[in-house]
Structures are given as C-alpha cells and as structure tokens.
Amino acid sequence: MPDKPGDMPVILRLHEDEAAVIAPYAIELARASIAEFSSRYDFVLREPVIIEMYPDHEDFAVRTAGMPGIGILGATFGYVVAMDSPSGRPAHEYQWGTTLWHEMAHVFTLEATEHLVPRWFSEGVSVYEEWRSGPNPGVRIPMSVYSAMQEQRFLPISRLDEGFIRPTYEGQVLVSYMQAGLICQFIDRDFGTDKLRGLLAAFGDGQQTAAAIESVLDIAPRRFDEMFAEFIDSTYGPVTSRLADWHAMQADISADVTAENWADVEASATRLIEMMPQYVETDSPYLALARAKEELGSAGEALAALETFWQKGGYDPRALKKLAIGLIEVGRQGDAIAVMQSINRVDPLDQELHGMLGDLLLDSGRGAEALREFEVALALDPHDKATAWYRMARAHHQLGDTAATQQTLLRALDIAPNFRPAQRLLLELASDTSE
C-alpha cells in the first residue's frame, strides 16, 4: 500500500487518440479526490481505481448498461469508474472533471459500506462533493429543481430512494439527485461532517435509512424532514416564490437580445441576478449581462460579470475563455491562469488554450506546468508544429534541461529552418556551452 492515500496508483483506460491529452488531468484529479475523500470520510482504498473514458457515448452506454441510449454521464462499479470522455458530449454541456470527481466519491461510499449504502446517500455525497470540493465548486441547481421545490415534490428521506428507482414524473431522477445533495449539505452544515461519516458507518453496518437517521442524528425521520423543509424554505423560498417573474424576465431577455435592446437586457439580467445570484447554468443572466455590458461599451463591467459567473461555478468554456483573454488584457495574468486551468477540466481539447496557458505559466516561472500544457498542445496535432516544439524548448530551457532544449529546438527547426526565435535560442545554448 502507498504511504499516502493520494499516492494510490490510478489505472486509466483511454482512447489512443485522446490519451496524451486527458491522462495528465485525469490522474491529477483522481489522486486529488482520493486524498480528499480518504481524509473526509475516514476510509482508505484497498486497491487501485480503474478509470475508463469513452469518446463515443453509446460505447459507454453499452459498457455500463448493455444497451445504447442511456442518459447518464458516468457509472461506478466498486473500484471501476466508466464515463464519457471530454469529447463524448458538447463541452458547454459537460464538465468531465466534475463527473470524474462525482464518480470517485461513489468509489468511497460504495467500498466503505461494502455496497450497502442506499442510492440517495451515495448520490447525495457525490453531488455535495461536486459543489463543495470539486474541480469547479459551487452549488448549481437546474431551474426544474426549483420548480419541484415550489411544488413541494421533494420526498421524505425514508422514501428518497424511490425517486431514483421508481420515478413517478418526468425529471424526478434529477430532482432526487439535487435533493440528496442538498440533504448532505444540510447535514454537514447543521449536524457536522462527523455525522456524514457516521451515516456511512451505519449503512455499512446494514442499517436502513430511517434507523440510520435515528441512531446517528438522534432525531426521528419525520422531524428530520421538517427541519430539512425549513432549510429549503429559508434558503430558497425567496427564489421559488418568484419563479413566474423569473421565467417572464428570461423570456424578455431572449426577445431583447434578438432585438439588440441592450439597455433592456442589462436591466432584466441585473434584476434576475438580484433574485438568484447563485444561478450559473447555461442560460445564466450573468452571461446576458456580460454581453449587454460589452455592447454598451462597459468592458470592465462585462469582465466583472463573467468573473462572478466563474467564481460561482459557471463553466461554459466559451465564456470562460473570453474571461481569461479579458483578464490578460488588463494585466491579471495570475487570475487568467486560474480560469484557463478550470477550462481544462471542462474542455481539454482546445489546442489554442493550452498554448496560451503554457505561455502564461512560462512567463510566471512555472516551467514544469508550462511544459505539460505544451505537451498536450502538441498531442492535439496543431497546424503550426514548429511553434509547438519551440514552446516546449523554452519550457525545457527554463527547467535547465539543456539536452531536451536542444532536441526540441532541432525538431522545430527541422520543420521551419528559418524560424528565428528557435535559431536565437539555439545560438544562446551554443554560447552557454562554449563558455
């Protein structure tokens, strides 16, 4: 066994066309999740985790369910995780890094209880850990779930598994995921993290939900339901009471964007943000506000709207790339690096982004990180391979590896013999070695 939980070997099974691109980030995230969950849930993995990623969603579906057409993003079978790869779904709809974090939490809740954990608790922990400690943290709740809150469609905790296994209305499975995550958030906030661990232990001992709630939280399940309802009402009641206004203003924004009435878009988006500042789904008013501010000539305020969207967990890679470029333009390179690194956990297949991020890291003296980005950029088969090899040479040079610097420079010059920056660096190396 390794000395530290985060050092547990991770086995990746990736498509050969994507392996060099995905592997560095997948290994980093998997090991970070193992270290986090080992400490938080007091359980040490007994064997390596195998992670399989499928660029074709239907291949993943057949691997997990034996038939195509399922809508899930990932599945966990003990120490084996299977999931869509970053290219398996549109980037603006899919956070592959968050999905991996979610599935790694399942490894812990399943193995810590010998697979006796109820579905709601395993999913609840995974959703809550997405929000709390995941690679793109922030509580993200779809609008359909707010509607379920308004209509009081949440199930009692003793029956919550039914929402996953025997749904009675369209969308109830998603509602059950979110309810389970909110329950774990509520337990962590009002009872303490030790009670989450206590529930995990109780389920491992074979207790059912009602008995575990009574023994660990020392309250009856019905009282727990009442307390949770109070938590939902106090936290989200101001939102759910105005959903009709929300939907009406969203429709107004769509019409005003089409008509290019940017002042009206700005006003409506601002009101929606005041009503629900945490909403960062793909139709988030932060994105509409940023567009309106830009069109109205307020570039700084547009950048601020995008930054808030990102800080609250928004992950649309197009919006975040625009944010990163804007941050570079105003001299905030360190913040731009953080934004770009978060994009990698959503869309690691953007070759241009890796080059930009590598350059920023190199300028910040972070040669090892820059080299990784340049290696990934080259693995994505860029058109300008001479520049790709030259960038790698610069990183090796900063790291003091003269042999690797020379080798990569020669690769660049073999493609473009008159590439002046590469020629200059090679002459610099020759001068240094002759002294």
Disulfide bonds with the S-S distance in Angstrom:
none
